Amino acid sequence: RYRSITKQFFRKADGVIVIYDITAQDSFTAVRLWLTSVKESAGEDIPIMLLGNKTDKEIEREVQRDVGERLAKDYQMTFYECSACSGYNVMESMVCLSRILKDQEDQEKEKTIQLVNNPSKKKSCC
């Protein structure tokens, strides 16, 4: 329902987090559609993190961890599971994506050429 709105945001994104609910198979099934939207709008080189949420509801799990890991590997994404409710792995996953973005920015800076204008000393007559 949000696809038409979000495509415009992907164009300027530095990174994307695709979150699914580990207790809802439908949300995991929708991940591939979201990934298609991201790739079409943001390009192939954008860092993407796949994040399975609600690990605090393990007893209700419908999407096994290895299934999420496999999808992340197939699409070359970073993978974490977390719980927004308990806070489990929330900070760790965000720090991981932040580091990936920082490394990517550093690599881009290395590719640039710094043009330095050395001011010439003016000779004065006095």
MMTF fields as JSON, N, C-alpha, C and O atoms, coordinates in Angstrom:
{
  "mmtfVersion": "1.0.0",
  "mmtfProducer": "UNKNOWN",
  "numBonds": 503,
  "numAtoms": 504,
  "numGroups": 126,
  "numChains": 1,
  "numModels": 1,
  "chainsPerModel": [1],
  "groupsPerChain": [126],
  "chainIdList": ["A"],
  "bondAtomList": [4, 2, 8, 6, 12, 10, 16, 14, 20, 18, 24, 22, 28, 26, 32, 30, 36, 34, 40, 38, 44, 42, 48, 46, 52, 50, 56, 54, 60, 58, 64, 62, 68, 66, 72, 70, 76, 74, 80, 78, 84, 82, 88, 86, 92, 90, 96, 94, 100, 98, 104, 102, 108, 106, 112, 110, 116, 114, 120, 118, 124, 122, 128, 126, 132, 130, 136, 134, 140, 138, 144, 142, 148, 146, 152, 150, 156, 154, 160, 158, 164, 162, 168, 166, 172, 170, 176, 174, 180, 178, 184, 182, 188, 186, 192, 190, 196, 194, 200, 198, 204, 202, 208, 206, 212, 210, 216, 214, 220, 218, 224, 222, 228, 226, 232, 230, 236, 234, 240, 238, 244, 242, 248, 246, 252, 250, 256, 254, 260, 258, 264, 262, 268, 266, 272, 270, 276, 274, 280, 278, 284, 282, 288, 286, 292, 290, 296, 294, 300, 298, 304, 302, 308, 306, 312, 310, 316, 314, 320, 318, 324, 322, 328, 326, 332, 330, 336, 334, 340, 338, 344, 342, 348, 346, 352, 350, 356, 354, 360, 358, 364, 362, 368, 366, 372, 370, 376, 374, 380, 378, 384, 382, 388, 386, 392, 390, 396, 394, 400, 398, 404, 402, 408, 406, 412, 410, 416, 414, 420, 418, 424, 422, 428, 426, 432, 430, 436, 434, 440, 438, 444, 442, 448, 446, 452, 450, 456, 454, 460, 458, 464, 462, 468, 466, 472, 470, 476, 474, 480, 478, 484, 482, 488, 486, 492, 490, 496, 494, 500, 498],
  "bondOrderList": [1, 1, 1, 1, 1, 1, 1, 1, 1, 1, 1, 1, 1, 1, 1, 1, 1, 1, 1, 1, 1, 1, 1, 1, 1, 1, 1, 1, 1, 1, 1, 1, 1, 1, 1, 1, 1, 1, 1, 1, 1, 1, 1, 1, 1, 1, 1, 1, 1, 1, 1, 1, 1, 1, 1, 1, 1, 1, 1, 1, 1, 1, 1, 1, 1, 1, 1, 1, 1, 1, 1, 1, 1, 1, 1, 1, 1, 1, 1, 1, 1, 1, 1, 1, 1, 1, 1, 1, 1, 1, 1, 1, 1, 1, 1, 1, 1, 1, 1, 1, 1, 1, 1, 1, 1, 1, 1, 1, 1, 1, 1, 1, 1, 1, 1, 1, 1, 1, 1, 1, 1, 1, 1, 1, 1],
  "groupList": [{"groupName": "ARG", "atomNameList": ["N", "CA", "C", "O"], "elementList": ["N", "C", "C", "O"], "formalChargeList": [0, 0, 0, 0], "bondAtomList": [1, 0, 2, 1, 3, 2], "bondOrderList": [1, 1, 2], "singleLetterCode": "R", "chemCompType": "L-PEPTIDE LINKING"}, {"groupName": "TYR", "atomNameList": ["N", "CA", "C", "O"], "elementList": ["N", "C", "C", "O"], "formalChargeList": [0, 0, 0, 0], "bondAtomList": [1, 0, 2, 1, 3, 2], "bondOrderList": [1, 1, 2], "singleLetterCode": "Y", "chemCompType": "L-PEPTIDE LINKING"}, {"groupName": "SER", "atomNameList": ["N", "CA", "C", "O"], "elementList": ["N", "C", "C", "O"], "formalChargeList": [0, 0, 0, 0], "bondAtomList": [1, 0, 2, 1, 3, 2], "bondOrderList": [1, 1, 2], "singleLetterCode": "S", "chemCompType": "L-PEPTIDE LINKING"}, {"groupName": "ILE", "atomNameList": ["N", "CA", "C", "O"], "elementList": ["N", "C", "C", "O"], "formalChargeList": [0, 0, 0, 0], "bondAtomList": [1, 0, 2, 1, 3, 2], "bondOrderList": [1, 1, 2], "singleLetterCode": "I", "chemCompType": "L-PEPTIDE LINKING"}, {"groupName": "THR", "atomNameList": ["N", "CA", "C", "O"], "elementList": ["N", "C", "C", "O"], "formalChargeList": [0, 0, 0, 0], "bondAtomList": [1, 0, 2, 1, 3, 2], "bondOrderList": [1, 1, 2], "singleLetterCode": "T", "chemCompType": "L-PEPTIDE LINKING"}, {"groupName": "LYS", "atomNameList": ["N", "CA", "C", "O"], "elementList": ["N", "C", "C", "O"], "formalChargeList": [0, 0, 0, 0], "bondAtomList": [1, 0, 2, 1, 3, 2], "bondOrderList": [1, 1, 2], "singleLetterCode": "K", "chemCompType": "L-PEPTIDE LINKING"}, {"groupName": "GLN", "atomNameList": ["N", "CA", "C", "O"], "elementList": ["N", "C", "C", "O"], "formalChargeList": [0, 0, 0, 0], "bondAtomList": [1, 0, 2, 1, 3, 2], "bondOrderList": [1, 1, 2], "singleLetterCode": "Q", "chemCompType": "L-PEPTIDE LINKING"}, {"groupName": "PHE", "atomNameList": ["N", "CA", "C", "O"], "elementList": ["N", "C", "C", "O"], "formalChargeList": [0, 0, 0, 0], "bondAtomList": [1, 0, 2, 1, 3, 2], "bondOrderList": [1, 1, 2], "singleLetterCode": "F", "chemCompType": "L-PEPTIDE LINKING"}, {"groupName": "ALA", "atomNameList": ["N", "CA", "C", "O"], "elementList": ["N", "C", "C", "O"], "formalChargeList": [0, 0, 0, 0], "bondAtomList": [1, 0, 2, 1, 3, 2], "bondOrderList": [1, 1, 2], "singleLetterCode": "A", "chemCompType": "L-PEPTIDE LINKING"}, {"groupName": "ASP", "atomNameList": ["N", "CA", "C", "O"], "elementList": ["N", "C", "C", "O"], "formalChargeList": [0, 0, 0, 0], "bondAtomList": [1, 0, 2, 1, 3, 2], "bondOrderList": [1, 1, 2], "singleLetterCode": "D", "chemCompType": "L-PEPTIDE LINKING"}, {"groupName": "GLY", "atomNameList": ["N", "CA", "C", "O"], "elementList": ["N", "C", "C", "O"], "formalChargeList": [0, 0, 0, 0], "bondAtomList": [1, 0, 2, 1, 3, 2], "bondOrderList": [1, 1, 2], "singleLetterCode": "G", "chemCompType": "PEPTIDE LINKING"}, {"groupName": "VAL", "atomNameList": ["N", "CA", "C", "O"], "elementList": ["N", "C", "C", "O"], "formalChargeList": [0, 0, 0, 0], "bondAtomList": [1, 0, 2, 1, 3, 2], "bondOrderList": [1, 1, 2], "singleLetterCode": "V", "chemCompType": "L-PEPTIDE LINKING"}, {"groupName": "LEU", "atomNameList": ["N", "CA", "C", "O"], "elementList": ["N", "C", "C", "O"], "formalChargeList": [0, 0, 0, 0], "bondAtomList": [1, 0, 2, 1, 3, 2], "bondOrderList": [1, 1, 2], "singleLetterCode": "L", "chemCompType": "L-PEPTIDE LINKING"}, {"groupName": "TRP", "atomNameList": ["N", "CA", "C", "O"], "elementList": ["N", "C", "C", "O"], "formalChargeList": [0, 0, 0, 0], "bondAtomList": [1, 0, 2, 1, 3, 2], "bondOrderList": [1, 1, 2], "singleLetterCode": "W", "chemCompType": "L-PEPTIDE LINKING"}, {"groupName": "GLU", "atomNameList": ["N", "CA", "C", "O"], "elementList": ["N", "C", "C", "O"], "formalChargeList": [0, 0, 0, 0], "bondAtomList": [1, 0, 2, 1, 3, 2], "bondOrderList": [1, 1, 2], "singleLetterCode": "E", "chemCompType": "L-PEPTIDE LINKING"}, {"groupName": "PRO", "atomNameList": ["N", "CA", "C", "O"], "elementList": ["N", "C", "C", "O"], "formalChargeList": [0, 0, 0, 0], "bondAtomList": [1, 0, 2, 1, 3, 2], "bondOrderList": [1, 1, 2], "singleLetterCode": "P", "chemCompType": "L-PEPTIDE LINKING"}, {"groupName": "MET", "atomNameList": ["N", "CA", "C", "O"], "elementList": ["N", "C", "C", "O"], "formalChargeList": [0, 0, 0, 0], "bondAtomList": [1, 0, 2, 1, 3, 2], "bondOrderList": [1, 1, 2], "singleLetterCode": "M", "chemCompType": "L-PEPTIDE LINKING"}, {"groupName": "ASN", "atomNameList": ["N", "CA", "C", "O"], "elementList": ["N", "C", "C", "O"], "formalChargeList": [0, 0, 0, 0], "bondAtomList": [1, 0, 2, 1, 3, 2], "bondOrderList": [1, 1, 2], "singleLetterCode": "N", "chemCompType": "L-PEPTIDE LINKING"}, {"groupName": "CYS", "atomNameList": ["N", "CA", "C", "O"], "elementList": ["N", "C", "C", "O"], "formalChargeList": [0, 0, 0, 0], "bondAtomList": [1, 0, 2, 1, 3, 2], "bondOrderList": [1, 1, 2], "singleLetterCode": "C", "chemCompType": "L-PEPTIDE LINKING"}],
  "groupTypeList": [0, 1, 0, 2, 3, 4, 5, 6, 7, 7, 0, 5, 8, 9, 10, 11, 3, 11, 3, 1, 9, 3, 4, 8, 6, 9, 2, 7, 4, 8, 11, 0, 12, 13, 12, 4, 2, 11, 5, 14, 2, 8, 10, 14, 9, 3, 15, 3, 16, 12, 12, 10, 17, 5, 4, 9, 5, 14, 3, 14, 0, 14, 11, 6, 0, 9, 11, 10, 14, 0, 12, 8, 5, 9, 1, 6, 16, 4, 7, 1, 14, 18, 2, 8, 18, 2, 10, 1, 17, 11, 16, 14, 2, 16, 11, 18, 12, 2, 0, 3, 12, 5, 9, 6, 14, 9, 6, 14, 5, 14, 5, 4, 3, 6, 12, 11, 17, 17, 15, 2, 5, 5, 5, 2, 18, 18],
  "groupIdList": [1, 2, 3, 4, 5, 6, 7, 8, 9, 10, 11, 12, 13, 14, 15, 16, 17, 18, 19, 20, 21, 22, 23, 24, 25, 26, 27, 28, 29, 30, 31, 32, 33, 34, 35, 36, 37, 38, 39, 40, 41, 42, 43, 44, 45, 46, 47, 48, 49, 50, 51, 52, 53, 54, 55, 56, 57, 58, 59, 60, 61, 62, 63, 64, 65, 66, 67, 68, 69, 70, 71, 72, 73, 74, 75, 76, 77, 78, 79, 80, 81, 82, 83, 84, 85, 86, 87, 88, 89, 90, 91, 92, 93, 94, 95, 96, 97, 98, 99, 100, 101, 102, 103, 104, 105, 106, 107, 108, 109, 110, 111, 112, 113, 114, 115, 116, 117, 118, 119, 120, 121, 122, 123, 124, 125, 126],
  "secStructList": [7, 7, 2, 2, 2, 2, 2, 2, 2, 2, 6, 6, 7, 1, 7, 3, 3, 3, 3, 3, 3, 6, 6, 7, 2, 2, 2, 2, 2, 6, 2, 2, 2, 2, 2, 2, 2, 2, 2, 2, 2, 2, 7, 1, 1, 1, 7, 3, 3, 3, 3, 3, 3, 7, 4, 4, 4, 4, 4, 4, 7, 7, 1, 7, 2, 2, 2, 2, 2, 2, 2, 2, 2, 2, 6, 6, 7, 3, 3, 3, 3, 7, 7, 6, 6, 6, 7, 6, 6, 2, 2, 2, 2, 2, 2, 2, 2, 2, 2, 2, 2, 2, 2, 2, 2, 2, 2, 2, 2, 2, 2, 1, 7, 7, 7, 7, 7, 7, 7, 7, 7, 7, 7, 7, 7, 7],
  "xCoordList": [0.807, 0.0, 0.849, 0.359, 2.138, 3.008, 3.977, 4.774, 3.93, 4.945, 5.067, 6.181, 3.949, 4.027, 4.642, 5.307, 4.432, 4.984, 6.481, 7.255, 6.879, 8.251, 9.279, 10.45, 8.899, 9.887, 10.647, 11.846, 9.973, 10.646, 11.674, 12.673, 11.457, 12.406, 13.652, 14.743, 13.501, 14.642, 15.681, 16.873, 15.258, 16.181, 17.3, 18.421, 17.014, 18.021, 18.563, 19.296, 18.215, 18.623, 20.095, 20.603, 20.765, 22.141, 22.153, 23.094, 21.12, 20.979, 19.515, 18.713, 19.175, 17.783, 17.732, 18.563, 16.745, 16.47, 15.111, 14.106, 15.086, 13.834, 13.531, 14.301, 12.404, 12.041, 10.842, 9.88, 10.923, 9.774, 9.504, 10.366, 8.311, 7.85, 8.084, 7.51, 8.91, 9.205, 7.98, 7.987, 6.929, 5.704, 4.651, 3.524, 5.008, 4.051, 4.724, 5.478, 4.453, 5.039, 4.745, 5.59, 3.557, 3.189, 4.158, 4.499, 4.598, 5.525, 6.869, 7.517, 7.285, 8.538, 8.38, 9.296, 7.243, 6.978, 7.044, 7.497, 6.597, 6.602, 8.007, 8.202, 8.981, 10.352, 10.885, 11.502, 10.667, 11.173, 10.591, 11.288, 9.324, 8.71, 9.365, 9.631, 9.621, 10.291, 11.696, 12.14, 12.388, 13.751, 13.752, 14.65, 12.759, 12.637, 12.453, 13.077, 11.604, 11.385, 12.665, 12.98, 13.392, 14.644, 15.635, 16.22, 15.828, 16.805, 16.428, 17.298, 15.143, 14.697, 14.879, 15.24, 14.632, 14.634, 15.974, 16.372, 16.668, 17.892, 19.151, 20.223, 19.048, 20.226, 20.747, 20.276, 21.722, 22.263, 23.26, 23.446, 23.898, 25.004, 24.603, 25.467, 23.349, 22.917, 22.968, 22.492, 23.545, 23.567, 22.153, 21.4, 21.812, 20.495, 20.684, 21.496, 19.919, 19.911, 18.547, 17.514, 18.55, 17.32, 17.217, 18.128, 16.104, 15.936, 14.655, 13.555, 14.813, 13.66, 13.316, 14.16, 12.103, 11.686, 10.787, 10.222, 10.671, 9.814, 10.426, 9.714, 11.733, 12.35, 11.858, 12.059, 11.221, 10.641, 9.412, 8.922, 8.91, 7.75, 8.167, 7.511, 9.253, 9.842, 8.822, 8.836, 7.962, 6.982, 5.997, 5.396, 5.836, 4.915, 5.637, 5.026, 6.917, 7.744, 7.176, 6.836, 7.08, 6.678, 7.812, 7.826, 8.758, 9.885, 11.154, 11.577, 11.752, 12.956, 14.151, 14.238, 15.053, 16.229, 17.02, 17.435, 17.23, 18.044, 17.402, 18.109, 16.086, 15.399, 15.718, 15.981, 15.691, 16.064, 17.522, 17.857, 18.391, 19.822, 20.07, 20.883, 19.373, 19.55, 19.117, 19.806, 17.979, 17.516, 18.51, 18.82, 19.001, 19.984, 21.242, 21.801, 21.674, 22.864, 22.607, 23.461, 21.44, 21.096, 21.094, 21.468, 20.672, 20.588, 21.764, 21.759, 22.757, 23.959, 23.606, 24.064, 22.783, 22.372, 22.968, 23.319, 23.075, 23.412, 22.139, 21.047, 22.274, 21.094, 21.218, 22.263, 20.131, 20.007, 18.582, 17.656, 18.429, 17.111, 17.131, 18.161, 15.989, 15.928, 14.547, 13.636, 14.426, 13.129, 13.03, 13.743, 12.154, 11.931, 11.319, 11.507, 10.592, 9.934, 10.952, 10.93, 11.843, 12.825, 14.116, 14.892, 14.35, 15.581, 16.698, 17.781, 16.456, 17.477, 17.951, 17.15, 19.241, 19.924, 19.509, 19.885, 18.756, 18.354, 19.569, 19.852, 20.276, 21.446, 22.534, 23.156, 22.765, 23.814, 23.568, 24.495, 22.333, 22.033, 22.193, 22.675, 21.793, 21.926, 23.396, 23.804, 24.181, 25.62, 26.27, 27.12, 25.87, 26.422, 26.137, 27.043, 24.905, 24.573, 25.3, 25.743, 25.42, 26.152, 27.599, 28.147, 28.216, 29.61, 29.728, 30.669, 28.78, 28.786, 28.684, 29.409, 27.789, 27.622, 28.869, 29.261, 29.494, 30.729, 31.844, 32.562, 31.993, 33.017, 32.783, 33.726, 31.533, 31.197, 31.539, 32.061, 31.242, 31.569, 33.081, 33.564, 33.828, 35.288, 35.851, 36.785, 35.289, 35.746, 35.46, 36.27, 34.328, 33.996, 34.96, 35.367, 35.322, 36.258, 37.629, 38.308, 38.043, 39.339, 39.371, 40.433, 38.217, 38.143, 38.195, 38.453, 37.955, 37.906, 39.298, 40.193, 39.453, 40.716, 40.54, 39.598, 41.439, 41.397, 42.161, 43.346, 41.493, 42.14, 42.474, 41.588, 43.748, 44.187, 44.759, 45.63, 44.277, 44.752, 45.802, 45.474, 47.053, 48.123, 48.212, 48.594, 47.869, 47.937, 49.393, 50.266, 49.626, 50.989, 51.229, 50.336, 52.454, 52.806, 53.022, 53.76, 52.377, 52.522, 53.746, 53.976, 54.491, 55.654, 55.203, 54.47, 55.653, 55.304, 56.539, 57.679, 56.286, 57.39, 57.932, 59.01, 57.245, 57.673, 58.198, 58.595],
  "yCoordList": [-1.198, 0.0, 1.26, 2.332, 1.148, 2.335, 2.403, 3.338, 1.444, 1.349, 2.6, 3.031, 3.188, 4.355, 5.557, 6.374, 5.671, 6.789, 6.601, 7.552, 5.391, 5.169, 5.178, 5.451, 4.896, 4.867, 6.181, 6.179, 7.294, 8.59, 8.752, 9.447, 8.135, 8.238, 7.392, 7.765, 6.263, 5.398, 6.093, 5.812, 6.984, 7.632, 8.384, 8.441, 8.954, 9.747, 9.039, 9.64, 7.786, 7.05, 6.648, 6.293, 6.711, 6.217, 4.736, 4.021, 4.279, 2.89, 2.597, 3.508, 1.315, 0.912, -0.244, -1.151, -0.191, -1.295, -1.861, -1.151, -3.138, -3.826, -4.71, -5.61, -4.443, -5.15, -6.052, -5.659, -7.262, -8.159, -8.677, -8.623, -9.172, -9.696, -11.204, -11.909, -11.712, -13.153, -13.989, -15.207, -13.344, -14.069, -13.997, -14.455, -13.427, -13.276, -13.603, -12.791, -14.773, -15.216, -14.234, -14.021, -13.638, -12.679, -11.505, -11.038, -11.032, -9.893, -10.293, -9.487, -11.53, -12.012, -12.194, -11.885, -12.686, -12.864, -11.526, -11.465, -10.466, -9.128, -8.544, -7.581, -9.109, -8.581, -8.537, -7.545, -9.568, -9.595, -8.45, -7.866, -8.134, -7.002, -5.687, -4.835, -5.529, -4.313, -4.22, -3.14, -5.337, -5.328, -4.934, -4.224, -5.386, -4.996, -3.486, -2.839, -2.93, -1.474, -0.719, 0.294, -1.216, -0.563, -0.587, 0.442, -1.75, -1.885, -1.013, -0.41, -0.947, -0.135, 1.355, 2.107, 1.778, 3.21, 3.729, 4.843, 2.935, 3.421, 2.911, 3.485, 1.86, 1.32, 0.074, -0.319, -0.533, -1.809, -1.672, -2.614, -0.527, -0.392, 0.08, 0.216, 0.328, 0.847, -0.271, -1.378, 0.019, -0.99, -1.253, -0.325, -2.533, -2.921, -3.873, -4.797, -3.625, -4.519, -5.186, -4.522, -6.502, -7.25, -7.493, -8.047, -7.075, -7.117, -7.86, -7.409, -9.011, -9.752, -9.242, -9.272, -8.781, -8.177, -9.125, -10.074, -8.852, -9.556, -10.859, -11.844, -10.869, -12.064, -12.335, -13.429, -11.356, -11.565, -12.473, -12.922, -12.747, -13.624, -14.923, -15.384, -15.495, -16.699, -17.835, -18.571, -17.975, -19.067, -18.943, -19.933, -17.724, -17.481, -17.423, -17.093, -17.738, -17.612, -18.416, -19.591, -17.755, -18.406, -18.417, -19.247, -17.499, -17.402, -17.778, -17.066, -18.891, -19.358, -18.471, -17.91, -18.362, -17.502, -17.851, -16.96, -19.148, -19.549, -19.149, -18.947, -19.034, -18.594, -17.117, -16.722, -16.315, -14.906, -14.742, -13.917, -15.537, -15.477, -15.834, -15.199, -16.846, -17.285, -16.194, -15.931, -15.563, -14.481, -13.322, -12.755, -12.98, -11.896, -12.233, -11.373, -13.462, -13.877, -13.816, -13.357, -14.275, -14.261, -12.849, -12.645, -11.879, -10.489, -9.637, -8.417, -10.277, -9.598, -8.485, -7.349, -8.846, -7.901, -8.317, -9.478, -7.361, -7.65, -8.147, -7.673, -9.097, -9.678, -9.622, -9.936, -9.216, -9.258, -9.652, -9.467, -10.199, -10.324, -9.482, -9.363, -8.898, -7.997, -8.043, -8.722, -7.304, -7.078, -5.604, -5.113, -4.906, -3.499, -3.374, -2.366, -4.399, -4.378, -4.481, -3.681, -5.473, -5.678, -4.899, -4.708, -4.45, -3.737, -4.65, -4.172, -5.963, -6.918, -6.629, -6.576, -6.446, -6.256, -5.002, -4.85, -4.116, -2.894, -1.995, -1.585, -1.694, -0.823, -1.468, -0.8, -2.762, -3.453, -3.398, -3.164, -3.612, -3.593, -2.192, -2.04, -1.178, 0.201, 0.622, 1.31, 0.21, 0.503, -0.183, 0.403, -1.413, -2.148, -1.414, -1.227, -1.002, -0.281, 1.059, 1.48, 1.72, 2.997, 2.809, 3.636, 1.733, 1.452, 1.162, 1.612, 0.418, 0.128, 1.427, 1.62, 2.31, 3.595, 4.457, 5.118, 4.456, 5.227, 4.687, 5.459, 3.365, 2.755, 3.097, 3.379, 3.068, 3.406, 4.865, 5.18, 5.745, 7.162, 7.361, 8.137, 6.662, 6.764, 6.292, 6.895, 5.22, 4.72, 5.729, 5.897, 6.39, 7.415, 8.594, 9.154, 8.967, 10.08, 9.745, 10.622, 8.48, 8.067, 8.184, 8.391, 8.053, 8.128, 9.56, 9.785, 10.518, 11.91, 12.523, 12.102, 13.498, 14.225, 15.56, 16.304, 15.844, 17.117, 18.158, 17.988, 19.197, 20.296, 21.36, 21.94, 21.606, 22.583, 23.773, 23.635, 24.907, 26.135, 26.734, 27.255, 26.657, 27.251, 28.732, 29.1, 29.564, 31.002, 31.427, 31.12, 32.13, 32.6, 33.877, 34.703, 34.0, 35.191, 36.353, 36.253, 37.419, 38.616, 39.396, 39.59, 39.818, 40.635, 42.074, 42.614, 42.652, 44.065, 44.928, 44.479, 46.103, 47.0, 47.682, 48.273, 47.625, 48.353, 47.461, 47.945],
  "zCoordList": [0.0, 0.0, 0.0, -0.356, 0.401, 0.445, -0.73, -0.806, -1.64, -2.683, -3.548, -3.847, -3.954, -4.84, -4.137, -4.775, -2.862, -2.092, -1.859, -1.966, -1.544, -1.106, -2.224, -1.958, -3.45, -4.534, -4.638, -4.918, -4.418, -4.494, -3.378, -3.566, -2.234, -1.133, -1.373, -0.944, -2.052, -2.329, -3.195, -3.068, -4.063, -4.998, -4.293, -4.799, -3.15, -2.442, -1.205, -0.42, -1.028, 0.166, 0.092, -0.971, 1.235, 1.337, 1.688, 1.343, 2.367, 2.765, 3.027, 3.231, 3.019, 3.223, 4.215, 4.18, 5.092, 6.008, 5.628, 5.646, 5.286, 4.985, 6.189, 6.524, 6.83, 8.062, 7.794, 7.133, 8.318, 8.274, 9.679, 10.557, 9.868, 11.147, 11.147, 10.317, 12.053, 12.061, 12.426, 12.25, 12.931, 13.287, 12.18, 12.369, 11.03, 9.924, 8.594, 8.057, 8.076, 6.81, 5.676, 4.807, 5.68, 4.625, 4.557, 3.469, 5.707, 5.706, 5.102, 4.435, 5.333, 4.744, 3.235, 2.473, 2.812, 1.386, 0.652, -0.491, 1.3, 0.689, 0.549, -0.193, 1.247, 1.207, -0.22, -0.61, -0.993, -2.379, -3.21, -4.039, -2.99, -3.709, -3.31, -4.157, -2.02, -1.552, -2.131, -2.522, -2.187, -2.729, -4.202, -4.655, -4.942, -6.343, -6.452, -7.294, -5.608, -5.608, -5.275, -5.899, -4.292, -3.889, -5.04, -5.377, -5.644, -6.732, -7.932, -8.56, -8.246, -9.382, -9.12, -10.025, -7.9, -7.588, -7.095, -7.436, -6.301, -5.666, -6.345, -6.158, -7.119, -7.78, -7.098, -6.031, -7.731, -7.266, -6.123, -5.353, -6.0, -5.055, -3.665, -2.799, -3.431, -2.137, -1.084, -1.333, 0.087, 1.15, 1.672, 1.966, 1.779, 2.277, 3.451, 3.403, 4.501, 5.651, 5.724, 5.63, 5.893, 6.12, 7.614, 8.228, 8.192, 9.643, 9.99, 9.673, 10.65, 11.145, 12.537, 13.433, 12.727, 14.0, 14.796, 14.251, 16.071, 17.033, 17.546, 17.739, 17.767, 18.336, 19.754, 20.281, 20.368, 21.698, 21.633, 22.67, 20.428, 20.252, 19.564, 18.63, 20.034, 19.442, 19.315, 18.329, 20.281, 20.266, 19.098, 18.681, 18.574, 17.457, 16.106, 15.09, 16.096, 14.889, 13.723, 13.865, 12.563, 11.311, 10.291, 9.383, 10.44, 9.502, 10.259, 11.17, 9.881, 10.558, 10.216, 9.124, 11.162, 11.001, 9.742, 9.001, 9.499, 8.349, 7.019, 6.032, 6.981, 5.761, 5.499, 4.363, 6.554, 6.432, 6.04, 5.19, 6.669, 6.348, 4.888, 4.216, 4.405, 3.018, 2.036, 1.051, 2.308, 1.434, 1.435, 0.387, 2.616, 2.725, 1.927, 1.246, 2.012, 1.268, -0.241, -0.999, -0.671, -2.099, -2.676, -3.831, -1.871, -2.324, -1.834, -1.996, -1.243, -0.733, 0.249, 0.126, 1.22, 2.256, 3.591, 3.796, 4.484, 5.868, 6.54, 6.229, 7.457, 8.105, 9.621, 10.192, 10.25, 11.707, 12.049, 11.259, 13.243, 13.851, 15.107, 15.771, 15.431, 16.577, 17.219, 16.745, 18.305, 18.935, 19.279, 20.155, 18.595, 18.919, 20.311, 20.992, 20.724, 22.033, 23.173, 24.108, 23.086, 24.162, 23.943, 24.879, 22.714, 22.393, 21.922, 21.584, 21.892, 21.478, 20.052, 19.119, 19.902, 18.608, 17.836, 16.674, 18.447, 17.742, 17.53, 16.404, 18.597, 18.497, 17.643, 16.817, 17.841, 17.094, 15.586, 14.81, 15.18, 13.748, 13.159, 12.037, 13.908, 13.415, 13.343, 12.407, 14.329, 14.313, 13.113, 12.443, 12.849, 11.706, 10.399, 9.587, 10.19, 8.958, 8.896, 7.827, 10.029, 10.07, 9.647, 8.919, 10.096, 9.716, 8.225, 7.57, 7.701, 6.265, 5.468, 4.491, 5.885, 5.199, 5.318, 4.356, 6.486, 6.7, 5.813, 5.177, 5.769, 4.915, 3.447, 2.708, 3.038, 1.656, 1.355, 0.286, 2.299, 2.125, 2.045, 1.22, 2.9, 2.875, 1.536, 1.008, 0.988, -0.308, -1.419, -2.331, -1.343, -2.334, -2.24, -3.259, -1.018, -0.83, -1.401, -1.936, -1.291, -1.829, -3.351, -3.938, -3.982, -5.443, -5.96, -7.143, -5.091, -5.538, -5.556, -4.823, -6.385, -6.489, -5.782, -6.056, -4.89, -4.176, -4.989, -5.277, -5.343, -6.045, -5.018, -4.391, -4.858, -3.866, -4.597, -5.456, -4.258, -4.867, -3.937, -2.871, -4.343, -3.545, -3.878, -4.989, -2.939, -3.233, -3.435, -2.623, -4.519, -4.775, -3.972, -3.786, -3.511, -2.735, -3.692, -4.672, -3.387, -4.222, -3.747, -2.553, -4.705, -4.368, -4.225, -5.053, -3.18, -3.001, -3.261, -3.136, -3.606, -3.915, -2.658, -2.715, -1.557, -0.367, 0.716, 1.776]
}
